[in-house]
Amino acid sequence: MIIIIKDALVGRTFPDAGAYIYDQMMANIDATDSYIWDMAEVSELPSMFLNMCLGKFIKERGGDFVKSRVRFRNINKSQAYRIVDYVEKMSSRQ
């Protein structure tokens, strides 16, 4: 399943966009082996966004599940570092 992050952000606050992405991922959890986040044209990844999608997913499914099922494309190095750091921190809190 490909999730276009910039499309999820249009017309939504960061928390609402995160919740929208979480809902999309959960709705397809049994139908897909992986989620591909397309990060094209995304400049910010604030915690209030990540908490509502990756954070919630980690709390419910675990960090290993997220690491094995969520992939990225069109991601820059700073976004990759931000996401890796976020997933590691959230996974250690379980």
N, C-alpha and C positions, 0 to 999 in steps of 0.2 A: 504494500500500500504506500503510495507516494503522498506526502503531505506537504503542500506548498505553504511554507510558513508566512510569507508576505501576504498571501491571500487571507489567511486566518487573522492577520493583524488589521486588515482594512476594516475601518468602522467599529473596531472594538478596542476597549482598554486592554492593557497588557494582561491583567488577571482574567478578563473575559476571553481573550484569545487563547490563553493557556487552558482554560476550562473547555473551550471549544475543541482544541486539539486533543485533550484528554478524552473527551466524549467520543471523538472520532476513532481514537485508538481502541477504546474499550468496546465500541460497537463492532469492531472488526477483529477482536482478539482471537477468535476461533477460526477466522477465515483467512488469516494471513500469517506467514512465517516471519515477516519483518516489516518494519515501518521505515520508510526512507524520508527523512526530513530534507526538503530542498530549501537551502538557506539563501538562495539568490536574492539580492536586494534587501537583505535584513541587516540592519546596522547595530541593533541593540538586543541584548538578552538579559534583561533585568531579572532579579530574583523573584519579583512578583509575577512574572510570566512563567519562569521555570518551576516555581513552587506549585503552580496550578496544573502543570502537565507532567513533567518528568518527576518532580518531587512527590506528587500524589501517586504516580505510577510506581515509583520506587517503594513507597510505604505499603502499597497493596500487593505488589508482585515481587519486590526485592531488586537489589542492584544488579545481580547477575542476570536476571530476566531482561532488564533494560539493556545491559551491555551486550547481550546476545541477540537482541531483536531490533534495536534502534540503530539505524545507519544514517549517514549524512552525505549530501552532495552539495556542491557549490558552497562549501564552507571554507572560511578563511582560518588562518592559524590562530588568531586571537579568539575566535568563536570556538574553535576546537579545544583550546586550553580552558576556556571558560566552562564548557560543558563537561569536560573530563574532571575538572576540579569540583564542579557542582555534584556530579554523580558520585564521586569518591566521598565527598563530605556527607551527602545524604545517605549513602550506603553504610557508612560507619556509624550512623545514628540509630540504625535498626536494632 
